[in-house]
Structures are given as structure tokens and as C-alpha cells.
Amino acid sequence: MKLTCIHKDLAQLTFLGISNCYLVRERDGFTLVDCTISGQAAKIIQSAQELGGSIRRILLTHAHLDHIGSLDQLHAQLGPVDVAISQREAPFLHKDLSLRPEEPQHKPKGSFPGAKTRPTHTLTDGELFGSLRCIFTPGHTPGHFCFLDERDGTLFAGDALMSVGGLHLVTAPPWYFPLPKGGTWDCPLADASAKRLLDYKPKSIATGHGRFITNGTQALARLVG
């Protein structure tokens, strides 16, 4: 695990060189954005302690294996913390992959292992969870959400975008890292969601895979503008 302190209120945790989760400091401790792969709970908790706080809430962008892998272990070790995921994505946590009539009718892609942990809160588009604005960004999965820290303009993009070798649309990854596109359910929706993110003018972008992007709006505009 690699711990990178972006600034005093944000740290990036990277596993296997490509899978990220994030510790976002709030007044009462940390919000953990995503849970990366399984077996990393102790390291994530230790990282929060080293940074001088405890994890108070877990916020999930979507229910793929590499974003909820350590959820159950974290929940068991942390005790009663808030766990939030979008209303649309919540069924995927118990392996219900059924589609709604208004959605594209092709099977969601990628690994959905499910979890024993149930969310304490389900998110709706536009609400504020802690300091993070919740943004519905379907495409990679039917219920994918991104989160904007309105204090400093950091966008937590999950797999709506990726930043291995620079910022990319999830539908147009570099040739040497095709996995995010391979796990994308609906490419036109994913591209439309990425374009919508430009409306939020993010100052920086924190993705599920790749490095932290500091010139957020400029980099995103080059992709979707």
C-alpha cells in the first residue's frame, strides 16, 4: 500500500499500484471514499490513525469488486459507521443486477461480489453527504456516483474517469490498461456522464485508477469539450 498525502485534508491510498481509495478529513474524522480490494481493512484503518483521525463514514462510488472489496472487513473492525451508496446501486451490494425498464437492457459488466454490509443511507443526485456533493453518473454501472468536495473542488470520480497515464474517459483507456472499459456497462451513458462532470468545474480529480489530477477542469475539458 502507498499512502500519498495530497494535502492536510486528503490522502490517497493506492494498492497494487493501480487501485485507489481516499481518506477525506471532516470535522469528526474521515470519510473513506471506496474500499479498494479485499484484505486491506487493517492498512486503511492504520493509515487513518497515522493521519490523526478515525474513519466515521464509508462512501461508495459503485459496487465493483475493486471498490467494495474491503467493505465487510472494515465494517466489522470499525463498528457502527455510516455506509452510503446510491439508491440505484444499493441492490448490487446484495447481487441484484436486475435492470429497470428505462435503462439500456444489456447485462452490467465487471465483478459484483456483493457484501454482507448493508448501507445505512442511500444517496440521491445532488444531496450533500458530509462535505461531498453527490452526482449521479451512470454508465460504468447503472448506479455509479461521483462526489465533489465543495470546500476545495476535488472531484472523486470513481470509474467515471481514469487517470493511468493521464486523464482518460473510461471508454477510451490507454491500450496498456483496458480493464475499466471492459467493466463498463453502457459506453454512451458513461461518456454523457463524463461530459456532465464538466459543469461542476472540478479543480482536481481523484480517480479509482491512476494518479491525482491537479488541473481538473482543463484536463476534463480536453476530453469532453
N, C-alpha and C positions, 0 to 999 in steps of 0.2 A: 504494500500500500504506500502511496505517495501522498503526503499532506502538503498542499500549497496554500499559503495564506494570501488571498487576493488583496484584502485589506482587513482592518481590525474587526469588521463585522461579517466577513465572508471567507470561508475556506472551501477549497475543492479537494475531495478525496478521490484518488484515481487507483483503480485496481486493474492488474494485468496490462497496464499501460493505455487502456482504451475506455474503460467503463467508469463513469463519474457519478458521484453523488455530492451533495453540498450541505454545509452547515451554515445557516443564516442566523445571525445573532438577533434576538429580540430582547425586550426588557426583562423577561423572566427566564431566559435561557436561549436554547437554539431550536429553530425549525430545521429538520432534516428533509431535504428535497431528494426523494428517491432513496432506494436501499441497495442498489447495486446487486451483485451476485451473492449466492448463499455463502455462509461461513465467515462473513465479515463483521458480524454484530459487535464482537468484543473490540475490534480495531476501531470501529466507528465510535463507540462509546468512549474508548480511551482517547481518541482524538478530541472529542468534545471536552473531556476533562482537562486535557493538556491546554486547551484554549480558554479554560476558566469558566466552563458552564456545563449545564446538563441539557439533554435533549427533551424538550417539552411537547413537541408535536412532530408528526411524520406526514409529509405531503407527497403524494404520488402523482407523477405525470400520466402514467398508464401502467398496465398490468403485465407487461412482458417480463420474462424471467430475469433479465439483467437489470430490472428496475425495482422488482419486489423480492429479489432472491433472499435477502436477509430480514425481511419484514417480520416473520414469525419469531425468529431468534431475538430480534430487537424488542419486540413486544413482550416476550417472556422475560427478558432481562431488565427492561426499563419499567415494567409495571404499567399502571394506568396512564398512558399518554394518549393524546388525541391522534387519530389516524384519519386522514382525509383523502378522498379520491372523487373524481367527478361522478355525478349521478349516472351518467351513461356508461362509464367504465366499471362501476361498482360490481355489476353481475359477473364480470370477467374474473374477479377475485375468487369466485366460487365456481369457475369454469363454465359459466353460462355464456356461450358465444352466440346466442341467437341474435338475429338482426331484426331491426324494426322495419315495418313496411316501407317507410320513406327513405330508407338507406340503400345504397348500392348492394345488390344481393350476391356478393361474392364472399367467400369464407375469409374471415380475418386470418392474417398470416403471422408467423412467428410463434414462439413458445409461450403459452399461458398456463403455468403450472398450478395456479390457484394458491390460496393461502387460508390457513385456519383463522387468522386475524380478520375481524370484521371492522369496517370503518365506523368511527364514532360520528362522522359527519360526511355528507355527500355534497359536492360543490356544484354551484350553478355559475353560468357565464356572467362575469362582471362583478361577482362578490369579492369581498376583501377577507382573506384568511390570514390572521396575524398582520404582517406588513405587506403581504403579497396579493396583488390583484390577479384574479383567476380568469383565464382566457381560453375559451373553447376552440380547439384547433384539431378537428377531426381529419383523418386521412391516414396517418401512420397506423392508428387504431380508431375504431368508431368513437371512442370517448376520450381521446387524448386531450390533455390540458397543458398550457404553458402558464407561467407565473411571473409577474412583473413586480419587482421591488420598487415601489414608488418613491422610496427615500433616495435611492442613488441611480435608478434607471437600469438596473440589471435585469435582464430577461432570462429566466430559466426555461430553456426551450425543449427539454426532454429530447425526444426524437423527431420533433417537428423540423429541426435543423440538425446539422452535424458539422464538426469542425476539425476533423482529421485532415491535415494538410491544407488548412484554411477553411473558411466557412462555405458550406455547400447546402443546397437543397437535399432533403433526404432522398428525393427521387433521382438525384444526379450526383452520386458519391464518386470519389476518386476510384480508379479501377482496382486499387490495392485494398480497398475496404468496402466491399459491396453489401455487407450484411444488413445495414439499416434499410436499404431499398428492398432487399429480399424479404424483410419483415413488414413491409408497408402494405396495408390493406387496399387503399384506393389512392392512386397517384394524382389524379386531377384534384381530389379534395385536399390532399397534402399540399399541393402547390398553391391552391387557393388560400389555405390556412397560413402558409408562409407569407404570402402577399399581404394578408390581413395584419400580420405582426408588424409590418412597417408603419401602420397607423399609430402604433404606440411609441415610436421613435426611441427604441432602446439605446442607451449609452453603451452598454456592454451586453454580451451574450454568453451564457453558460449552458453548454450543451451536454447531452448524455454521453457523447463520444467525441473526444478531441480537446483541444486547448481552449482556454478562456479568451474570448474575442473582445478587445477593448474598443475598437471603432465600430460599435454595433450597428448604428443606423446606416453608415456609409457602406459597410460590408453587406448588409442586408439589401440595401437599395441596388447594389450591383447585381444581385441575384434576381430580384423581382421587379425592379423599377423599369 
